[in-house]
Amino acid sequence: MNKIKSKVPNVDSIAAQLRRLVLKGQYKKGSDLAKKILRTYPEDFYFTYQYSKLLGDWADDLPLGRRILLKVKSAKILKPLTRNILGQPSNM
C-alpha cells in the first residue's frame, strides 16, 4: 500500500479505522470521524477525499430526498479535489 500523504498525526491508524468502518457499512461513523479531523485540518486532501467518498456511499443507504442531498454535497467536495489533481483551478 502507498504511504498516505497527510499532515494529520497517526494518519495510518486513522485510515485503517476508516477502512474498518467502511467494511462494516458504518458510513455515518466514518464520515463523522473524517469531518472531525477536517475541523482541525480543513485543507487535508486525503481526509477531504475520504469524507466525500463516505458521504456518497452513505447516501446509497438513505431515503431518496436525503440521498440526493448527500450525493450533491459529496460531488461539491469532490469536484475541486479532482480539478486539483488535474492541475486546474479548483474554483472553475
C-alpha positions in Angstrom: 0.0 0.0 0.0 1.2 3.5 -0.8 2.1 5.9 2.0 -0.7 8.3 2.8 0.3 11.9 2.3 -1.2 13.9 5.1 -0.2 16.2 8.0 -2.6 14.5 10.3 -0.8 12.7 13.1 -1.3 8.9 13.2 -2.8 9.1 9.7 -2.2 5.4 9.0 -4.1 4.2 12.1 -7.0 6.6 11.4 -7.1 5.5 7.8 -7.2 1.9 9.0 -10.1 2.8 11.3 -12.0 4.4 8.4 -11.4 1.3 6.3 -12.8 -0.9 9.1 -15.9 1.3 9.4 -16.5 1.1 5.6 -16.1 -2.6 5.6 -18.8 -2.8 8.3 -21.0 -0.4 6.3 -20.8 2.2 9.1 -20.6 5.2 6.7 -22.1 7.7 9.2 -19.5 6.9 11.8 -16.7 7.1 9.2 -18.0 10.4 7.8 -18.2 11.8 11.4 -14.6 10.8 12.1 -13.4 12.3 8.8 -15.4 15.5 9.5 -13.9 15.7 13.0 -10.4 15.6 11.5 -11.3 18.2 8.9 -12.2 20.6 11.7 -8.6 20.6 12.8 -7.0 20.1 9.3 -9.5 21.6 6.8 -7.1 21.6 3.9 -6.1 17.9 4.2 -6.6 16.4 0.8 -6.7 12.8 2.0 -9.4 13.3 4.6 -11.4 15.6 2.5 -11.4 12.9 -0.2 -12.4 10.3 2.3 -15.2 12.4 3.7 -16.6 13.0 0.3 -16.5 9.3 -0.6 -18.1 8.3 2.7 -20.9 10.8 2.2 -21.6 9.4 -1.3 -21.5 5.8 0.0 -23.7 6.5 3.0 -26.2 8.3 0.7 -26.9 5.0 -1.1 -28.4 3.6 2.2 -30.8 6.6 2.7 -34.3 7.6 1.5 -34.3 9.4 -1.8 -34.5 13.0 -0.5 -31.6 12.7 1.9 -29.7 10.6 -0.7 -29.9 13.4 -3.2 -28.7 16.0 -0.7 -25.7 13.9 0.4 -24.8 13.0 -3.2 -24.8 16.7 -4.2 -22.7 17.6 -1.1 -20.3 14.8 -1.9 -20.0 16.0 -5.6 -19.4 19.6 -4.5 -16.5 18.4 -2.3 -15.1 16.0 -4.9 -15.2 18.3 -7.9 -12.5 20.8 -6.7 -10.3 17.9 -5.5 -10.4 16.3 -8.9 -9.5 19.6 -10.5 -6.6 20.0 -8.1 -5.3 16.6 -9.1 -5.5 17.6 -12.8 -3.7 20.9 -12.1 -6.7 23.0 -12.9 -8.1 25.9 -10.7 -10.4 24.4 -8.1 -13.0 27.2 -8.4 -13.9 26.7 -12.1 
